[in-house]
Amino acid sequence: MAESDPLLSGARGGSGRDCRAGLPACRGVLVGPGAKAGWDLCFDQAVVFIEDAIQYRSINHRMDARSMWLYRWYYSDTCQWILSFIIFSILSLAFIETPSSFTSTSDVRYRMAPWNPPCGLTEGIESYLVGWVQFRKNLWLLGYLLVLIVSLTDWTVSLSLVCQEPLRIRRLLRPFFLLQNSSMMKKTLKCIRWSLPEMASVVLLLALHLCVFTMLGMLLFTGEKDDGQDRERLTYFRNLPEALTSLLVLLTTANNPDVMVPAYSKNRAYAVFFIVFTLIGSLFLMNLLTAIIYNQFRGYLMKSLQASLFRKRLGTRAAYEVLSSTAEGDGQPQGVGVKPQDLLQVLQKVQMDSTYKQAIMEKVRSYGDSLLSADEFQKIFNELDKRMTKEHPPRPQYQSPFLQSAQFLFGHLYFDYLGNLIVLANLVSICAFLVIDADVVPRNRDDFVLGILNCVFVLYYLVEMLLKVFALGLSGYLSYPSNVFDGLVTVILLVLELSTLAVYRFPHPGWKPEMQGLLSLWDMLRLANMLIVFRFLRIVPSMKLMAVVASTILDLIKNMRAFGGILVVVYYVFAIIGINLFRGVIVVPPGNGSLAPDNGSLACGSYEQLEYWANNFDDFAAALVTLWNVMVVNNWQVFLDAYRRYSGPWSKIYFVLWWLVSSVIWVNLFLALILENFLHKWDRRGHLQSVSGDLETTYEMSTVELLFRDILEEPAEEELVEKLKRHPHVQLCR
């Protein structure tokens, strides 16, 4: 079969070899009364196929007119924004419902009784939002149906028990909506699942390493030889669970060197035990785990991205087949391809970024009236794989020579350099006064000079913004992201400065704005002034190596939705579990609202002595902060010990699982993505001219797929043809 021969018949939904009568068709109805309907159907199908290709979606869905209308409506920006807002609202209910997070502090010593919504309020909102989401989604998906049934059942139980039930299962199921709504998150989750067997092998080695050294430690520190051994045993090796916990924490270096000090202070030879354990566990096995996660996850991610590329190419090829059949049916020579004017008409309907659409349409027009072959058709849509440069609007045209000279002056790069020098002077003045006033009591400070300087700097920023608008035009000024940021900061500073002058009058000797509430207007102005420091990021593109790092960070920020979404899901689930397990277990000893006077009598480094009372699971917000502190693993042994004493030894299982999921798995996956992205850019450092150019004149649009586009293989023509033949709703007619 020739490459340009149409693969797909006009029939849609046929059984395979022959076209059934009465089904939507392209070919065969291009003349006569049904010609317009046939054209519209073919063009609509091509539009949907192209949109599927742009979004890396599967094309295996119904292709009749009504189904395509619903399909496009669901994937429209408006519907997706509404759906995202609903999912966000469902997840946010955890902050409002009992136990509410509406308190100024989570410290159990000072926390007031929180406001809790009346029974039925959050339940009613949740039932409406969940019902709307489920109605719009694929109800035949088993997962959604199961989540819907369990959520509605649990919701009914909540209302029947007047919201006094001890456990709400539906809270744990809410993140499912977030996962299901993101194809990249599902892809990432699948890669994690595929990588788990390899991770498990190293985790087992870590467990064996821990067990062996735990038994060695208990044999070494029996407490029968000297006081150092006895203190080591009583503190860290009292029993098997305590010894195992101590070495597990040492694996993260959180209790180093505390864990070895009692024994080491008596005999330096004991340090060998802890050093060998740390070398094998922390420096070898943990880094080996990172390497395995990087290698395995990278392989599975590339496999997943390769499948996405195949779906993209399949969508564009399907669009070609639909449109090429119309060209053949319109009396053109058989097997010649797609008419450019037909493709332009289709592109007008396609929902895509305007920059890409303009570039593709210009390339289509370059072919004139000659029909496009399959290869040419595909090359046109290869523009989607490129990082497009956004062109800035033209500058205003002034007739006066004086205005032209002024426009050249204030639009020149040196004018930006002058602005950066002024910003540097602003920051130096702020730092200087912070040093001068460090030892002065706030009520005795004189802010007269700093107030005058601040007025001068804010006035300069305002004049600079107006001059740039004059030189570039308003649309040109707003087309630069850095100018938008500078303008926003300038407006904020101007509003705060005018408000400060209105409230505290113009600066004068002895001028000191009074504190009103949490911060005074003057303090807010000084804080906002610090945002100007981000202007120095403009020098990054001029430094090639730093440009690689900066572009890597920008690409990661743009494409962290999937990884960030996975982290949100994990945090959400563990926080809800933590609330159900540990809510209310941390209590202040009776008659002691503040333990500060008694801290000297408490064990050094304990939960109580460190005053970690605000780290608890009494509400959702507090649970999130507690989980974050444990994920960082600094002093996480304090949490292990406290919850062991307050709730029981089984609590360690929860915290160890959280450490494995967050610090070991997720952080290493994030590290794998950073390494792959950075190494990919580093290998291309010979082409850094495109990276080190002026960031103000380029606007790179990239996705995770585009980050690794250079190392993906193009699908073979035979694979595309074979896949299209098996399309369940667009069949090949003979």
Disulfide bonds with the S-S distance in Angstrom:
Cys19-Cys733 1.78
Cys26-Cys42 1.78
Cys119-Cys163 2.11
